[in-house]
């Protein structure tokens, strides 16, 4: 019971993750997979022209910043792959 309650409170769905990323990177093509089927472990591939000229670290920071502090809270784990458009 406690685990289910935790999942309801903490889980963040694919559409919400995509929404946050697209708000910050409007031209982004976002592909997200739920890795474990539990709503807590995701993989995202984000392609955006805004990554042009930026290091992978800067690109990943842009994605993490788009999540507005939800990483580690509502969103437990997100593996990120970024590509320049």
C-alpha positions as CSV (number, residue, x, y, z in Angstrom):
1,X,0.0,0.0,0.0
2,X,2.7,2.5,0.9
3,X,4.6,1.7,-2.3
4,X,1.5,2.4,-4.4
5,X,0.9,5.7,-2.6
6,X,4.5,6.7,-3.1
7,X,4.2,5.9,-6.9
8,X,1.0,8.0,-7.1
9,X,2.6,11.0,-5.4
10,X,6.0,10.7,-7.0
11,X,5.3,9.5,-10.6
12,X,5.6,11.8,-13.6
13,X,4.2,10.6,-16.9
14,X,5.7,10.8,-20.3
15,X,3.4,13.6,-21.6
16,X,4.3,15.8,-18.6
17,X,8.1,15.3,-19.2
18,X,7.6,16.0,-22.9
19,X,5.6,19.2,-22.1
20,X,8.3,20.6,-19.9
21,X,11.0,19.9,-22.4
22,X,9.1,21.4,-25.3
23,X,8.3,24.6,-23.2
24,X,12.0,25.2,-22.8
25,X,13.0,23.9,-26.3
26,X,10.1,24.6,-28.6
27,X,11.6,23.1,-31.7
28,X,12.6,19.9,-29.9
29,X,11.8,16.4,-31.1
30,X,11.3,14.4,-27.9
31,X,11.2,10.6,-27.8
32,X,10.7,9.1,-24.3
33,X,10.6,5.5,-23.2
34,X,9.4,4.1,-19.8
35,X,12.4,1.7,-19.2
36,X,10.9,-0.3,-16.3
37,X,7.2,0.2,-16.9
38,X,6.9,1.8,-13.5
39,X,6.5,5.4,-14.4
40,X,9.8,6.3,-12.6
41,X,12.6,5.2,-14.9
42,X,12.7,6.9,-18.3
43,X,15.0,7.4,-21.3
44,X,14.7,10.5,-23.5
45,X,16.2,11.4,-26.8
46,X,15.9,15.1,-27.5
47,X,16.8,16.7,-30.8
48,X,16.9,20.5,-31.0
49,X,18.7,23.2,-33.0
50,X,19.2,25.0,-29.6
51,X,21.9,22.4,-28.8
52,X,24.1,23.7,-31.7
53,X,27.5,24.8,-30.5
54,X,27.0,23.5,-27.0
55,X,28.8,20.7,-25.2
56,X,26.9,17.6,-24.2
57,X,27.1,18.8,-20.6
58,X,25.5,22.1,-21.5
59,X,22.8,20.3,-23.6
60,X,22.0,18.0,-20.7
61,X,21.8,20.9,-18.3
62,X,19.3,22.6,-20.7
63,X,17.1,19.5,-20.5
64,X,17.4,19.1,-16.7
65,X,16.6,22.8,-16.3
66,X,13.5,22.4,-18.4
67,X,12.2,19.9,-15.7
68,X,12.1,22.8,-13.2
69,X,13.4,20.9,-10.2
70,X,11.2,17.8,-10.7
71,X,14.3,15.5,-11.3
72,X,14.8,13.5,-8.2
73,X,11.4,14.4,-6.9
74,X,8.4,13.5,-9.1
75,X,10.9,12.2,-11.7
76,X,13.1,9.5,-10.2
77,X,15.4,8.6,-13.1
78,X,15.9,10.0,-16.6
79,X,18.7,8.9,-19.0
80,X,19.2,11.7,-21.6
81,X,20.6,11.5,-25.1
82,X,20.8,14.8,-27.0
83,X,21.3,15.5,-30.7
84,X,21.7,18.7,-32.7
85,X,19.1,19.3,-35.3
